[in-house]
């Protein structure tokens, strides 16, 4: 088994991981968890897990990529542990068919504006700030579900278990409505901002 020592000396020094990658790991966790102390905890858990598993690191990727891979699982573990914030009933009720953007029959009741060039907008720093503000404006449960869906390879069934959602149909309804809210926010504060 190849140990981490086969990489460059800078990457191979486990003692320098926090210094070399700590800020990147923290930012990665913070954007997904939206909670500073929880992000710090996940960074610590990631580094501890990496330290314990460093003999199994084959060097097929950079240390930073390997650490982020470990962190993805730690974030999923965090969501599993924090079910107290996410109650299935409250999510199901919050997204009844009469929620924002839907008529009583559950169909869309609003039009969506055309976005001229989303690729160009992504590259602008201001867009990323507005995007983060729109994520922050979502209810915590919605934002966590959206970020987990977009940043992990979990199946629908696994997402339902992690987020304590009763059925996959409810999951897709919640995700659809979350995306609609996010899109409406971006439409209002970015694409149609004066």
C-alpha positions in Angstrom: 0.0 0.0 0.0 1.4 3.4 -1.0 1.5 5.9 1.8 1.0 9.6 1.5 4.8 10.0 1.6 4.9 9.2 -2.1 3.5 12.7 -2.9 5.5 15.9 -2.8 7.0 16.8 0.5 4.6 19.8 1.0 1.5 17.7 0.3 2.8 14.8 2.4 3.2 16.6 5.7 -0.1 15.9 7.6 0.9 18.5 10.1 0.6 21.2 7.4 -2.9 20.2 6.1 -4.8 22.7 8.4 -2.5 25.5 7.3 -2.4 24.6 3.6 -6.0 23.6 3.1 -8.0 24.7 6.2 -9.4 27.9 4.6 -10.5 26.1 1.5 -12.1 23.3 3.5 -13.8 25.8 5.8 -15.3 27.7 2.8 -16.4 24.5 1.2 -18.2 23.4 4.3 -19.6 26.8 5.1 -21.3 27.2 1.7 -23.0 23.8 2.2 -23.9 24.0 5.9 -24.5 27.7 6.3 -23.3 27.5 9.9 -19.8 28.6 11.0 -19.4 26.4 14.0 -20.8 23.4 12.2 -18.4 24.1 9.3 -15.5 24.2 11.8 -16.5 20.9 13.3 -16.7 19.3 9.8 -13.2 20.6 9.0 -11.9 19.1 12.2 -13.7 15.7 11.6 -12.3 15.7 8.0 -8.8 16.3 9.1 -9.0 13.6 11.8 -10.5 11.1 9.4 -7.7 11.9 6.9 -5.1 11.5 9.5 -6.4 8.1 10.4 -6.7 7.1 6.7 -3.5 8.6 5.4 -1.9 5.2 4.8 -4.7 4.4 2.4 -4.2 7.5 0.3 -2.7 6.3 -3.0 -1.8 9.7 -4.4 -4.2 9.4 -7.4 -5.4 13.0 -6.7 -4.0 16.0 -4.8 -4.3 16.0 -1.1 -6.8 18.9 -1.3 -9.1 16.9 -3.6 -8.8 13.9 -1.3 -9.6 16.0 1.7 -12.7 17.5 0.0 -13.8 14.0 -0.9 -13.6 13.0 2.8 -15.4 16.2 3.7 -18.4 15.4 1.4 -19.1 12.3 3.5 -18.6 14.3 6.8 -21.2 16.9 5.5 -23.6 14.1 4.8 -23.0 12.7 8.3 -23.7 16.1 9.7 -27.0 16.3 7.9 -27.9 12.9 9.2 -27.1 13.9 12.7 -29.0 17.2 12.5 -32.4 15.8 11.8 -33.6 18.0 14.7 -33.6 21.0 12.4 -35.4 19.2 9.6 -38.7 17.7 10.4 -40.6 15.9 7.7 -44.0 17.3 8.7 -42.8 20.9 8.7 -41.2 20.5 5.3 -44.3 18.8 3.9 -46.6 21.5 5.3 -44.3 24.3 4.2 -44.6 23.1 0.6 -48.3 22.4 0.3 -49.7 22.7 -3.3 -50.9 26.2 -2.4 -47.4 27.5 -1.7 -45.8 30.6 -3.3 -45.8 30.3 -7.1 -48.6 27.7 -7.2 -52.3 27.8 -7.7 -54.7 25.7 -5.6 -54.4 22.8 -8.0 -50.6 22.7 -7.6 -49.7 24.2 -11.0 -47.3 27.1 -11.6 -49.1 30.4 -11.5 -46.2 32.7 -12.5 -44.2 33.1 -15.6 -40.4 32.8 -15.7 -38.4 35.5 -17.4 -35.8 34.7 -20.1 -32.2 34.9 -18.9 -30.0 36.3 -21.6 -26.6 34.8 -20.8 -26.3 32.8 -17.6 -22.8 31.6 -18.4 -21.5 35.2 -18.4 -23.4 36.0 -15.2 -21.8 33.0 -13.4 -18.4 34.5 -13.9 -19.2 37.8 -12.3 -18.4 38.1 -8.6 -21.5 40.1 -7.9 -23.6 37.3 -9.2 -22.1 34.9 -6.8 -22.8 37.3 -3.9 -26.4 37.6 -5.0 -26.6 33.8 -5.4 -25.3 33.3 -1.9 -27.8 35.9 -0.5 -30.6 34.0 -2.3 -29.5 30.7 -0.8 -29.3 32.4 2.6 -32.9 33.7 2.2 -34.2 30.2 1.8 -35.5 28.5 4.9 -32.7 26.5 6.5 -34.2 23.1 5.6 -34.7 24.0 2.0 -31.2 25.4 1.6 -29.6 22.4 3.2 -31.6 20.0 1.0 -30.7 22.0 -2.2 -27.0 22.2 -1.3 -26.8 18.6 -0.4 -28.6 17.5 -3.6 -26.2 19.7 -5.7 -23.0 18.8 -3.9 -23.4 15.1 -3.3 -24.0 11.9 -5.3 -26.8 10.7 -3.0 -29.8 9.0 -4.6 -33.3 10.2 -4.0 -33.9 7.5 -1.4 -30.7 8.4 0.5 -31.6 12.1 0.4 -35.0 11.3 1.9 -33.3 9.4 4.7 -30.7 12.0 5.4 -33.2 14.9 5.4 -36.1 12.9 7.0 -38.5 13.4 4.1 -41.4 11.0 4.0 -41.4 10.1 0.2 -39.3 10.7 -2.9 -42.3 12.5 -4.4 -42.2 15.0 -1.5 -38.5 15.3 -2.1 -38.9 16.2 -5.7 -41.7 18.6 -5.0 -39.6 20.4 -2.3 -36.6 20.5 -4.6 -38.7 21.9 -7.5 -40.2 24.6 -5.3 -36.8 25.4 -3.8 -35.4 25.9 -7.2 -38.3 28.0 -8.2 -37.8 30.3 -5.1 -34.1 30.5 -5.9 -34.8 31.3 -9.5 -37.4 34.0 -8.5 -34.9 35.5 -6.1 -32.1 35.6 -8.8 -34.6 36.9 -11.3 -35.6 39.8 -9.0 -32.1 40.6 -7.5 -29.8 39.9 -10.4 -31.4 39.5 -13.9 -34.0 42.2 -13.5 -32.2 44.4 -10.9 -32.0 48.1 -11.8 
